Amino acid sequence: MSDRQQFVLTLPSDAVHLPAARAFVMAACHVAELESAAIDAVALAVHEALHNVIRHAHQHRSEVPLEIHCLTGVGAIEVQILDEGAPFDLQAMPHLDPGEVRIGGRGLFLMRTLTDELSCQPRGERGNVLRMVKRSAGKPNTSRDA
């Protein structure tokens, strides 16, 4: 699609940078002309994903960079988060029962709930690409919109 744009942000793996990451992703959502509910959903899903990367994949090592790639199309955004952690199998993670009382595990539940597509692929010997897609409510469900 010729009207696609890509935006990239690289940050240290430190929670202090989460507000900057949120602002970056929200700006890309505005470029994609998403409605405010979709923008809020993407921002929360990305926040949860970045928090997981910082905590689990990079183990709070701020010197390890993380990358956020936003690919926008009209009414859709694809966010890719690149980490340098051990391979992660998203499909092996159980789907959480929202009524279950427990500590932790809500981030992945939120990412699955708030996005239209969620996948994770290894990149090389170390690292993963977490991919999230969100479309406007009136947008057809095609995987190449963003």
Backbone hydrogen bonds, N-H to C=O, Kabsch-Sander energy under -0.5 kcal/mol:
donor,donor_aa,acceptor,acceptor_aa,energy
4,R,1,M,-1.2
5,Q,72,T,-1.7
7,F,70,C,-2.5
9,L,68,I,-2.4
11,L,66,L,-2.6
13,S,62,S,-0.9
13,S,64,V,-1.0
14,D,12,P,-2.0
17,H,14,D,-2.3
18,L,15,A,-1.7
21,A,17,H,-2.1
22,R,18,L,-2.6
23,A,19,P,-2.3
24,F,20,A,-2.2
25,V,21,A,-2.4
26,M,22,R,-2.6
27,A,23,A,-2.2
28,A,24,F,-1.9
29,C,25,V,-2.1
30,H,26,M,-1.9
31,V,27,A,-1.8
32,A,28,A,-1.8
33,E,30,H,-1.2
34,L,29,C,-2.1
39,I,35,E,-2.2
40,D,36,S,-2.5
41,A,37,A,-2.0
42,V,38,A,-2.5
43,A,39,I,-2.6
44,L,40,D,-2.2
45,A,41,A,-2.5
46,V,42,V,-2.8
47,H,43,A,-2.2
48,E,44,L,-2.4
49,A,45,A,-2.3
50,L,46,V,-3.0
51,H,47,H,-2.4
52,N,48,E,-2.0
53,V,49,A,-2.3
54,I,50,L,-2.8
55,R,51,H,-2.4
56,H,52,N,-3.1
57,A,52,N,-1.1
58,H,53,V,-3.1
60,H,54,I,-3.5
61,R,58,H,-1.9
62,S,60,H,-1.1
64,V,61,R,-1.9
66,L,11,L,-2.7
67,E,82,L,-1.9
68,I,9,L,-2.9
69,H,80,Q,-3.0
70,C,7,F,-3.1
71,L,69,H,-0.5
71,L,78,E,-3.0
72,T,5,Q,-3.1
72,T,70,C,-0.6
73,G,76,A,-2.5
75,G,32,A,-3.2
75,G,73,G,-0.6
76,A,73,G,-1.6
77,I,134,K,-2.5
78,E,71,L,-2.6
79,V,132,M,-3.2
80,Q,69,H,-3.0
81,I,130,L,-2.6
82,L,67,E,-2.3
82,L,80,Q,-0.6
83,D,81,I,-0.5
83,D,128,N,-2.1
90,L,88,F,-0.9
92,A,89,D,-0.9
93,M,90,L,-1.3
96,L,94,P,-0.5
100,E,97,D,-2.2
102,R,100,E,-0.7
109,F,105,G,-0.9
110,L,106,R,-2.7
111,M,107,G,-2.5
112,R,108,L,-2.5
113,T,109,F,-2.1
114,L,110,L,-3.0
115,T,111,M,-1.2
116,D,133,V,-2.7
117,E,133,V,-1.5
119,S,131,R,-2.3
121,Q,129,V,-2.1
123,R,127,G,-2.3
127,G,85,G,-2.9
128,N,83,D,-0.6
129,V,121,Q,-2.8
130,L,81,I,-2.6
130,L,128,N,-0.5
131,R,119,S,-3.3
131,R,129,V,-0.6
132,M,79,V,-2.8
133,V,117,E,-2.0
134,K,77,I,-2.4
136,S,75,G,-3.0
139,K,136,S,-2.1
142,T,140,P,-1.5
145,D,142,T,-1.2
